[in-house]
């Protein structure tokens, strides 16, 4: 796992497998560390992840929940077909935002302009 920053967004480049053993624990520890640093915009780059088991998927989901509770967002990038199929089968594809390009994932964190409290749409 390598960590890099683009502005306020943290990109975690993961490689190998994400399984119930040490892989999931490392991911949990890294997410907790980021949250302690107030880094709540996170992209998991899964381009080099060949396999995710149920424990790994559970940890990705737990990481998503933790980041959301901290007021941030966690997005998935470069998911291979096998791992995308896993998200479809578990219906988690409806929860996670997934992206094919890093630029699109980064742009998804840009905030929309807020409407002034005095303005009312008609």
C-alpha positions in Angstrom: 0.0 0.0 0.0 1.4 3.4 -1.0 -0.1 6.7 0.0 -0.1 9.9 -2.0 -1.8 13.2 -1.9 -3.5 15.4 -4.5 -4.6 18.5 -2.7 -6.9 17.4 0.1 -7.5 14.0 -1.3 -5.5 10.9 -0.2 -5.0 8.2 -2.7 -4.1 4.8 -1.4 -2.6 2.6 -4.1 -3.3 -1.0 -3.1 -1.7 -4.1 -4.6 -2.0 -7.8 -4.3 -5.0 -9.1 -2.3 -7.4 -7.7 0.3 -8.3 -10.6 2.5 -9.5 -11.2 6.0 -5.9 -11.6 7.4 -3.3 -8.9 7.6 -4.4 -7.1 4.5 -7.7 -6.0 6.0 -6.0 -5.0 9.3 -3.5 -2.8 7.4 -6.3 -1.1 5.5 -8.2 -0.5 8.8 -5.2 0.9 10.5 -4.4 3.2 7.6 -7.9 4.6 7.4 -8.0 5.2 11.1 -4.6 7.0 10.9 -6.0 9.2 8.0 -9.1 10.0 10.0 -6.9 11.1 13.0 -5.1 13.4 10.6 -8.5 14.8 9.5 -7.9 13.4 6.0 -11.4 12.4 5.1 -11.3 12.5 1.3 -10.0 9.0 0.3 -9.6 7.1 -3.0 -8.8 3.4 -2.9 -6.9 2.7 -6.2 -7.6 -1.0 -6.8 -5.8 -1.3 -10.1 -3.2 -3.7 -8.8 -5.6 -5.7 -6.5 -6.2 -9.1 -8.0 -8.5 -10.5 -5.3 -10.8 -9.4 -2.6 -12.4 -11.9 -0.2 -15.5 -11.4 2.0 -13.3 -10.2 4.9 -11.5 -7.7 2.7 -14.8 -6.5 1.3 -16.1 -6.1 4.8 -13.1 -4.0 5.7 -13.6 -1.8 2.6 -17.2 -1.3 3.7 -16.2 -0.6 7.3 -13.7 2.0 6.0 -16.4 3.6 3.9 -18.7 3.9 6.9 -15.9 5.3 9.1 -14.9 7.9 6.6 -18.6 8.9 6.0 -19.2 9.3 9.7 -16.2 11.6 9.8 -17.9 13.8 7.2 -15.8 12.6 4.3 -16.0 10.3 1.3 -14.3 7.2 0.1 -14.3 6.3 -3.6 -13.1 3.3 -5.5 -10.8 3.6 -8.5 -9.7 1.1 -11.2 -11.7 -2.0 -10.2 -11.1 -5.0 -12.3 -13.9 -7.1 -13.7 -13.7 -9.8 -11.0 -13.8 -7.3 -8.1 -16.6 -5.3 -9.8 -18.6 -8.5 -10.2 -18.2 -9.0 -6.5 -19.6 -5.6 -5.8 -22.5 -6.3 -8.1 -23.3 -9.7 -6.5 -23.2 -8.2 -3.0 -25.2 -5.2 -4.2 -22.5 -2.9 -2.8 -22.1 -1.4 -6.3 -25.1 0.8 -5.3 -23.2 2.1 -2.2 -19.7 2.8 -3.6 -18.9 5.4 -6.1 -16.5 3.8 -8.6 -14.3 5.5 -11.2 -12.2 4.3 -14.2 -9.9 7.3 -14.1 -8.1 9.1 -11.3 -9.0 12.5 -12.7 -12.7 11.6 -12.5 -12.4 10.3 -9.0 -10.5 13.5 -7.9 -13.2 15.7 -9.6 -15.9 13.9 -7.7 -14.6 15.5 -4.4 -15.1 19.0 -5.7 -17.9 20.7 -3.9 -20.8 22.3 -5.7 -21.5 25.9 -5.0 -23.9 26.4 -2.2 -27.1 28.4 -2.5 -27.4 31.4 -0.3 -30.0 31.0 2.5 -31.8 34.1 1.0 -32.3 32.4 -2.4 -35.3 30.2 -3.0 -35.8 28.2 -6.1 -39.2 28.6 -7.7 
